Amino acid sequence: MGGFWQDMRYAGRSLRKAPGFSTVVVFILAIGIGANVAIFSIMDTTLVRSLPYPEPDRLVMGETTFDGYVNPMSSAQDYWDYRDLSTSFSSLAAFTAFTRNHTITGADEPERVSGIIVSVDLFPTLGVGPAAGRGFSADEALEGAPDVVMISYGYWQRRFGGSPDAVGATLVLDGFPYTVVGVMPANFRLVFDVDVWRPMRPDSPFTGARRFHNWLILGRLKPGVTIEAAQSEVDVISAQLAAEYPETNRTKALLLSELQDFLVEDYRTALFLLMGTVGLVLLIACGNVAGLLLARGSARRTELSVRAAIGASGSRLVRQLLTESVALALAAGIAGTVLAVWLERGFIHLLSIDVPGTAAAGISGSVLVFALAISLATGLVFGIAPAFRAAGGNLVEDLKSGGRTTDAGGSRFRGGLVVAQVAISIVLLVGAGLLIRSFATLTGVDPGFRTANLLTAEIRLPGNEYEERERRIQFYTGLVEEVGAIPGVEDVALINQLPIRDPGNNTYVYAAESPPLESDEPTLAFNRTVLPGYFEAMGVPLRSGRDIEASDVEGSPEVIVISEAMADSLFPGQNALGRQVVVDFGEAVTFEVVGVVADVRMTSLRSAPRLTMYSSYRQVPYYTMRIAVRTSIDPGSVAGPLRSAVWSQDRNIPVADLATMEQVMSRSLAGSRTIAIALATFAAVALLLATIGLYGVLAYYVTRRHHEIGIRVALGAEATDIVELVLKRGFALTAAGIVVGLLGAFGATRLLSEMLYNTEPTDPMTFAAVSVFFALVAIVACLMPAWRALRVDPLIALQSE
């Protein structure tokens, strides 16, 4: 220990004598260490650390599968059967797989809140009780029970100021009174961040038919029951249901997975990709620092020779040099850990990570251990080779020669570091290039409608005041006229769910003349209802037939307009106009096809156009509709007049989720854009570090060959000869690195296949563009040392000998 502290004191003195060198090394390493610590902290929180529920390892999710393909949502009927027939769970709960917006009235202005429906045993299953009041009782799950809600802590503060009088208060939700029975804790959340929870009942929305899948199933295993044992039991129940309900459950099963795995599924790939990326960036940083230490070790050979001459052994010198490296790495680790606190919040925001417990993420004990470990490992990685190089050789001879040696072995090692840095940078640049190219391709996809100058919003009518279908029709028909009269408005569209913005809501369909056999796979189509003028306002071309018209009302023939994909699927090679389509709304309804429109991408730009049907609002009048306003001016300037138009119809109706369609499209691409930006950013850092490494090696190369360059100039060498001498060295290192990097990228980028859209992981254009780009950057890095070589004065170079 005495020797260790002596080495530490000596390392401190040595590094203080070179503050510029120490600062540069700490800065370079802090970036790499900080990024690694930040990503590790997020992974520790989301993938490793337990969820903020009691005994979270016993919590499992049940996802429905169809012929092995996973669809997370289940039907309410299936949930009740699994709950009643299984014995592996201490409780099995369900909640809607999506949030619904509700209108709360009774204050000065109507208020929009989000909510979901949950089975009464959801919160007990999670092991979380209310912060105030009580949870749902078993009686409140029965049809006809009093209407009650539980509210979030945040809404309790906003609406009631945290008053205990909130428990027992009445909220008028969508026109119906609900009694507040409890308030959930401040940090509680599960999948969705909502304001209100309502109890699930047999007459709740989305519970009617076994073939409609709108629920997520959550269970708590009994003590001692493994997930494998529970899966075996669930498989037996699935087979029973398939035999009992062959029309809906013939290919259906339930797949169990741990709750934590389910929650992080959307982030796992991105996190591992970023962890690998920042790890490679740290390796490049280590290569840079190793090159600096090699250069510094060569400059310190006289010092090391003196120490060897007075009795220091080679191992003693290696230990001293490694101590200096570790001291630098620990300093960088401290700076990097501080940087990681800021980077972590940035990464969480960038990746939109929304897993319970993430909000409380921070630098935990395990993260500090990781920071210490990676700092020590970094110090050894970049320090061990330079230490052996500097302490090796015949130091006594070095002392005799004044410390000037050719250091051919060191030069080769530094060159190898540059090749490795260039290769890693090429791998990262190619990966970033593929993601950027994929994102550019995705943004160029035609959604099937015009997105420019289109303002969208959601309008929901309260159930008690608009139970009469004619009143709903009157409200929305009058609204179209009111909004159409606003200056700058060109067209108005109304639909129950807008494309991209509101995916989902599909149902079974088939051609009336070709009913499916029992063995046939059911055909699903998106179900939409529109008012006349929707297709013109959205810019969706009408291919044949007619639009939905004002005359398509209750009592007239049931009509639909279908997409080209649906026409080709149900009536291949035939004219779809005038044909009959049967739609399953819980009961079969027959529609006549009156028009065919172009395909629209309903769920995302990545998804191919799917089968879609559009019915007349006057025949299928929903409570909630989405409005799309086409303008000739800035669509944002119409937001105020749009609210006024709605309130002129009914003051208690809020206008929710105002956004332009371009903003909606941008949000839908957020995930792809985020990964591309993150990888491109780290690739740029890697490029910068590799370029600095190349410049440093060439600069040192010029310094070491000052004497030789002076002799060449004295003997009449031209400037081009001197430049060629330096450029040859730089180009050789760059070319070797590019070749190795391209080979590595050829294998590594295959891991990105699932994240790419219409882009091959071995896209030759991207590989070529990255190679040319790096070569151009390398030329700039090589020219600066070459210019320094031209300025070598032969007289001074020869006198130094």
N, C-alpha and C positions, 0 to 999 in steps of 0.2 A: 504494500500500500504506500510505503514511503517513496518507492520509485515511481508509482503512479502519480502521486501528487507532485512529485518533482517534474514529471513529464507534463502535467497540466500547467504548472507555473511557467515552464519553459515555452509551452505552446502558446500560452497567453502573451508572453513577451514577444515571441516571434510574430504572432499575428498582429499585435499592436504596432510593430515596426512597419507593417505593410497594410495600413488601413484601407487603401484603395482596393487592393487585392481581396482583403477579407470582406469588404462591403459588397463587391461584385459577386463573390461566391455565395454569400448569404442571400443576396437578392435573387440570384438565379435559382438556387435550391428552394427558397421559400415559396416561390410560385408553384413549383412542382409538388412540394410536400403539402402546401396548403390546399391545393386542388384535390390531392389524394385523401387528405384527412376529411375534407368537406364531403366528398362522395361516400367515403367509408361511413361517416356519421349518419348520412341519410340511409344508406343500406342497413346499417345497424339498427336504425329506428324502424324502418319499414319491413325488412326481411328477417331480422334476428330478434330484436327486442319484442317482448310480449305485448299484445294489445291491452288497452286499459280496461280490461274486464276481468272479473274473478275467474281463475282457472281457464285461461283462453285456449289452452291446448285441447280442451274438450269441446270447443265450439266448431261446428262444421257447417258447410253450405251444401245444399242439394241442387244440382243443375240438371235440367231435363236434357236428355239426348234423344235424337231421332236417327236410328240406324248408325249410332256411334258419333254423330255430329252434335256438338254441344250447343244448346240454346239455354242460356242461364234461367229463363223464365219457365214457371210451371203454372198449371191451372189450379184454381181454388179447389175444384173437385178432387184432383189428384192429391193435393196437400192434405185435405181432410182424411183421405183414405190412408195415406202414409202415416199420418198422426195417430189414427185409431188402430191400425194393424201392427205397427212396429213396437218392439219391446226394448230396442237398444238405446232409446233416448229417454232421458229424464223429462225432457219437454221438446216439442217441435213447434216452431213458430213460423209465421209468414208475414210478408209485407209487400206492398206494391212495388214493382220494379221500376217505377218512375214517379216523379213528383207531379202534383196537380196544383195549379194556382187557384186560390179561392178569393172571393171578394168579401171583405168584412165591412159592414155598414154600421151606422149609428153614431159616428163621429162627424166632424165638420166635412171631411172628404172621404170617399170610399177608399179602403186600404186593400192592397194586394198582398197576400201571404201565400207561402208554399206549404204543402202538406202531403202526407202519405197516409194510407190506411194500413193498420197493423193488427195482427191477431192479439188478443188480450194477454197472451203469455209471452210476447216478444221480450218485453223488458225483464221479466223474471228469468227468461232463458239466458239473457245476457248477464244477469246478476246485477243489474243496475236499478236502483230505486229512485223515486222522485226526490227532488230537493225540497219541495213543499207539496202539501196535499197528499194524494194517494194515487196509485196506479189504477188501471182498468180492472174491474171485477168480472168474474165469470158470467154473471147475469147480463152484463153489458155487451156480450157477444151474441145475445139472443135477438131474434127478429122482434121488433116492436118495443125494444128497451129504450129508455130515455136517451136523447142525443147528448153525448159528452165528448170532450176533447181534452188532451193534455197539450201543454204549450212548452216551447223551448225557453231556456233561461234568458236568451237574448230578447225574445219577444215579450217575456214577462217584464223585463226592464224597459223596453220601448213603449209598450202599451200601458202598463200598470205602474211603472216606476219602482218595481220591486216590492210593491205593497202586498202584504199577506191577504188582503181582501180580494186578490185576484182569484184565489181558490173559492169557488162557488159563484163567481161572476158569470154573466151571460155574454157570449159572443154571437153576433148575428152573422153566420157563415153562409154565404150564397143565399141569403134571404131566410135561412132557418136558424132558430135559436139553439145554441149549444151551451152546455154548462161546463166550465173549466173545473176539472177535478184534481189536476196535479201539474207541477212544474218540474221539468227534467233538469239535472245538474248542468252547470255552466259549460263544462267541456264535453258533454255527451254528444256523440254523433255516430251514425252507422250508415255508411254508403252515401247518404244524402244529408245535406244541411238544410233542415226544414224548420218551420215555425210551429206547425200543429200536427198532432197525430190523432186519428179517429179510429175507433175499434172496428175490426172486421166482423161482418155479420153475414148470414146466408143471403140477405137481400142487398148487400153492399154492391157497388159498381164492380164489374169485371169478375163476378163470381158465378154467373149464370151457366155457361156451357163448358164442358170438359175440354173442348178443343181450343178454347181461348186461353192463351198463356200470358198472364200478366203479373205473376207473383214470384217473389224470391223466397226460398225455404231455408230457414236457419234452425239448427238443432244443437242441443247440448247432450253429449254422450253420457250414459250412466257411468259412475266410477268403475274402472276396470274393464270397460268395453272399448275395444280398439276400433279404429275407423274401418279396418278390413272386415271385422266381424259385422259391424253395422252395414257395410256395403253388401255383404253376402245376404243379410236379411232383407235389405231393400230390393235386391235383385229378385228374390223370391216373390215379394209383393208386386214388383213390376210385372212379372210373368202372370200373376193372378189377374191383375188389372187388364193386361193385354188379352187374356182369354175372356174376361167378362165384358170388356168394351173394345172389341176388335176394330170398330170404325175409327176410334180416336187413339187407341193405345197400342196398336199392333206392333209398331216399331219403336215404341217409347220406353225409356228407362230413366233412372235417376242416378246421377254420378255424385258421389260425396267427395268433398275436398276440405282441407282445413280452412277455417275462416280467413286466417292471415294470408294463405296462398291465394285465395279468391280475391282479396282486397288489393293485393300488390301485383296481380297478374298483368295489368295494363302498364305497369312501370318497370317490371323486372328487366325486360330486354334493354330498355333505354339506360337503366342504371348500370347493368353489366357492361354495356357498350361504352358508357362514359368512364367507368372504372378502368377498363382496358386502355382507353384513350389517354387518361391522365397518367396512368402508369407508364405508358410509352413516352409521354412528355417528360416525366421524371427521369427516365433512362437517358433521354437526350441531354437533359440538364446535367446528369451525372457525367456523361461523356464530355460535355463542355468543361466542367470543373476538373475532370481528370486531365484533360489537355492543359488546363492552366497550371495544375500541380506539376505536371511533367516539365513544363517550361520553367516553373519556379524551382523545381528540383535541380534542373541543369544549371540554373543561375546560382544555386546554393552549394554546388559541388565543392567549392573551396572550403566553405564552412564545414561541410560534412567530412571532408578530407582531414581537416584539422582535428575534429573530434575523433576520427578513426586513428589518427596519429598518436593521440594522447591516451588511447586504450579503449575507446568505445567499440563494442562488437557490432557486427552487421545486424544482428537481431535487436540490439539496443537502439540502433538508428531507425530500423523499421518501426519499432514500437513508438518511438518519438514522433515519427512522421505520421503514423496512423492516429496517434493521439491528437495531433493538430487537425487531421481530417475530421475525426469524430467531433472535436470541439466546434469546428465550422458547421458540421451537420446539425449538432444540437442547437447552436444559435439559430440556424435556418429553421429547425423544427419549431423552436419557440415562436419565431416570427410567422412561420407558416400556420401554426395552430391559431394564432390571433387572426391571421388572414382567413382561415377556414370558417371562423364564426360568421364573417360577412358573406363568404362564398356560399356557405350552406343555405342561408336564407335565399340567396339569389338563385341557386339551383332548384330549391323547392318551388319557388315562384315560377322559374323558367319551365320546369317540367309539369307544373300544375299538379303536384302530388297532393292527394287528398285522402290520406289514410288516417284513421283514428290514432291519436297520439303524436302525429307529425308536428302539430302546432307547438307542442312542448319539447320538440327536439332540441338538443344542445350538445355541448361537449361533455359527454359522460365519461365515467371512469374507463370503460373499454375503449373509447375513442382516444383518451389520453395515452393509454397503453399502446394503442396502434401508432399514435404520433411518435412516441418514444421509440418504438420498434422500427418504424420506417426511417426515422432520423438516424438511428444507429446503423441500420442496414445501408442507408444511403452513404453514410460516412465511410463504411467499409468498401462499398462498390466503387466509389470514385477514388478512394484513397489507397487501396491495397496495391494496385499495379504501379502507380507512381512511387509509392514508398519503396517497393522492392527495386524499381528501376534506379531511384536516387541513391539507395543504400548499397546497391550491387556494384560490381566492377572493382577495379584496383584503385581504391581511393588514394593510396600513397602516390601512385603514378599520376593521378589527376592533380595532386598537390604540386608535384614537380613541374607539370606542364602548365601550371597557372590556371587550371580549371577549364582550359579550352580543349574540347574533344569533339569528335565528329558526331557522337551520339547517334549512330546509324540505327541501332535497335530502338531507341526512343522515337526517332523520326518515323519508323515503320509503325510503331504502336499508335502514335498520334494520328497517322494516316488511317489506320484501322478504325480508330474512334470516329473520325470524320465519315468514313464509308458507312459505319453503323448508323450514325446520326442522319445522314442523307437517306439511307434505306428506310429507317423508321418514319422520317418525314414524308417520304413518298407514299408509304402505306396509308398514313393518316390523310394526306392530301387526296389520294385516290378515293378513299372512303368518303371524305367530305364532298369531293367532286361528284360522286355517284348520287349522294343524297341530294345535293343541290340540283343536279340534272333531273333527278326523279321529281323533286318539288316543282321545278320549272315545268316539267311535263304535266304534272297534276294541275297546276294553276291554269294551264292552257286547255284543259278539258272543257268541252261544251256541256254545260249542265242541262241544256234543252230549253232554257228560258233566258230572257234578258235581265241581267242583274243591275244595270246602271239606272240611277235615278229612281230607285224603288224603296219606299219607306214601308216597314212592316211593323205590326203590333198585334197583340192578343186582346180579345174582348170576350168577357164571360158574363152571361146573363144569370142572375140569381134564380134558383129553381122555383121558389114559391110564387114569385111575381110573374114568371113567364112559363107557367105550366101549360098554358094554352099554346098550341103550335102556331095558331094564327098571329098571336102577339109576338112570338119570336120572329116570324116571317116579316111582320109589319116593321119591327124594330130594324132588322138588318136591311130591308128594302129601303126604308127611309134614310138609313145611314149612308147607303151608297149614293143616294141623291144629294144628301147634305155635303158629303166629302167631295163628290164630283163637282160641286159648285165653288169649291175653294179656288181662288186664283192660283194659277201655276199647276193645278192638277189636270193631268191628261186622261187617265183611266183609273178605275178602282176595281180591285179584285177581292173577292171574299171566298175563303175555303176553310174547311175545318182544320187542315194541317198543311202548312206550307212545305214545299220541297226543301231538303237539306236542313232547314230549321226545325222541323217537327217530324222526325222519322217515326216508323211504326204504324200500327193500326192496319193490319192485313187480315184477310178472311179467305175462306175456301170458296172457290168458284169452279164452275164447269159448264161446258156447252150443253144446253137443254137436250139437244139431239144426240149427245154422246155422254150419257151419265157414266161416271167412273165405276169400274169393277172393284170388288172388295180388295183385290191385290194391287190396284193402281195406287201410285203415290198421289196424295192430294195436291191440287194446284192452289197456290196462294197468290192473292193480288192485293195491292194496296187499295184501301177503301177511302175515297175522298168525296166530299159533297161540296158543290160550288153554286154560286149565283151566276146568272147570265153575264157574259162579258169577261169571265175569268181568263180564258185562253188568250183573248186579244190583249188584255192588260198585262199579262205575264209574258207575252211574246212567244207563246207555244203554238206552232203552226198546226192548222187543221188540215189533215191529209184527205179526208173524204167525209161526206155526210154533212151534218150540221152541229152547231154549238147547243149547249143547254139553253132553253128559251123560257121566257116568262110564262108561257102556256103550259109548261111541264109542272102541273100542280097536282095536289092530292085529288084522286078520282079519275085523273087521266092516266093513260098507259104508263107504267113504270119504265123509265128510259135511262140509259147510261151512255156516256162517251168513253171509249176504251183507248188505251195506248197501242201503238203499233206492235209492241212486244206481246201484248195480250191477244191482239188479233191474230198474230202469227202462231201463238201457242194454241189457242182454242179453235181457230179456223185456218189451219195451214193451207196456203195456196188458194184460198177462197175469199170471196167478198164477205166481210163481216157485217155489213149494213143490213139491218132488218132481222138479224139472227137473234136467238134467245140465249141469255146467259142466266144461270141459276147461281144466286149468291146466298151463302149461309150466314144469316144474322142471328143464329140460335134457332131460327126456323127458315126454311127455304123460301126465297123470294125470287121471282122470275123478272128479268129486265130485258127490254128490247134495245139492241145496239143502234143508236141513231147517228153516231159519229166516231171517227178514228182520228186521234191526234198524235203528234210526234212524241217520241219517248222523252221522259224527263228523269234525271237522276234524283231519286227521292230521298235517299239516306245519306249519301256522301259522293264526292267526286270519284273516289276509289271504286265504288260499287257500280257495276254495270246497270243500265236501265232495267227495272223490274216491271212485272205486270202491274198495271194500274187501271182503276176504273173510277169514273167521275159521275156521280148521280146529281140530280137536281135538289137544291136546298129546299125548295118548296115541297118536295116529296119526302125528304129526309132532313128535317130541321133540327140541327144541333143547338145546344146552348152556347157552346164555346166556338168562336170562329177567329180566324186570323185574317187580317186585312193587309193588303198590299196596295200602296198608292203610287202610281206612276206619275212623275212630275217633270215639268220642263225647266224647273229651277232646282236649287239645292234642296234635296228631300228633307234635310234637317229643319229647314225653315217652315215646313208644313206641320211639324209635330204639335205646336200650340193650337193652330186651327183645327187639327184632327181631334184633339181632346175636346175642344169647344163643340165640335159637331156631335161627338158622342154624348156629351153632357146636355146638349140641346134635346136629345132623345130621352135621356134618363140621367139625372144628376148622380145617381148612386152606382153608375157603371164606371169603373176605372179603366184606363188605357195602360196596359202592361207591356213590358219587354219591347219598348220602342227601339228599333235598330234598322239601319239601312240593310238591304240585302247584301251589299258588298261587305258590310261588317259581319253579317251572318256567315258569308262564305269564308271570310278571313278567319273567324273563330273555328270553323269546321276544319281548317287546315293547320290549326295551331300546333297540333302534335308533330306533324311532319316538319313544319317550319322550325320548331324548337330544336329537334334533334339535329337538323341540318345546320342551324346556327351554332349550336353547342360544339358539334364536331368540327365545323369550319373554324371556329374560334381557337380551339386547341390545336388544330392543324396549322393555323397561322402562327401560333406561339412556337410550335415545333419547327416550322420553317425558319422563323427568326433565330431560334437557338442554333439550328443546324448551319445557317448562314454565318452566324457569329463564330461557330466552331471552325468552319472552313476558312473564314478570314483570319482567325487566330493562328491556325496551323500555317497558313501561307505567310503571315506576317512574321511568325517565328522562323519559318524557313528562310525568309529574306535576311532576317537578323543574323542567323547562324552562318549564312553564306556571304556576309558583307565582304570578307577578305577576298573570296573567290570572285565575286562580282567586280570588286575593285581591280583585280588583276585582269579580268576579261575586258573591262573598259580601257585599262591602260594599254592593252595589246591591240586596241582598235575595234572592239566589239560594237556593233550598231545597237541603237535603242531597241529595234525590233527583236534582236537576239536576246537582249535582257528580258524583255516582256515575254518572249516565247518561253524562256527558261521557267518563269513563274507560272505562266498560264498552263504549260504542259502539266506541271505538278497538280494544279487545281483541277484541270479538266480530267485528269486521270482519276483523281479521287471522286469527283462528281459522277463521272461515267460509271465507275464501279458501284457507287452507292445507288444510282438510278437503276442499274440492272438488277442488283440484289433486291431493291425495294419493289420493283415491278413483279419480280418472282414472288415475293412475300405477299404483295397485294393481290396477286392472282388467286392465292388460296384464302387470304383473310377476308376479302370482300364477299365471299360466298355466304358469310355469316349475316350479311346485310340483305339477303334475298327477300325476306319477308317484309322488309321496310321499304323496298323499292317499288315504284309504280312504272310499269312499261319501260323499265331500264334494266339491262342485263348487268349482273355483278362484274362481268369481264368486258364491259363496254369499251371497245377500242378507242373511241373518240376521247373518252375521259382519260384513259391511260396515256394516250399520246399528248393530250393537252397538258396534263400534269408534268410529264417528262420535259416538254418544251418550256413550260413555265419555270420549272426548277432550274433548267439549264440557263435560262436568261438571268435568273436571280444569282446563280453561281458565277456567271460572267461578271456581274457587278461586284460580287464579293472578291473575285480574283483580280480585278483591275486595280483595286486600291493598293494591295501589296505590290503589284507590278509597278504602279506609279512610284511607290516608295523606293523600289529597286532602281528606277531610273535616276533617282536623286542621290545615289551613292557617289561620294567624291572619292576617286581612286587614290588621291594623295593621302587623305585621312585614313582610308581603309588600309593602305600599305603601312602608314606610320604606326597604326595600332598594333602591327605585328611586332 
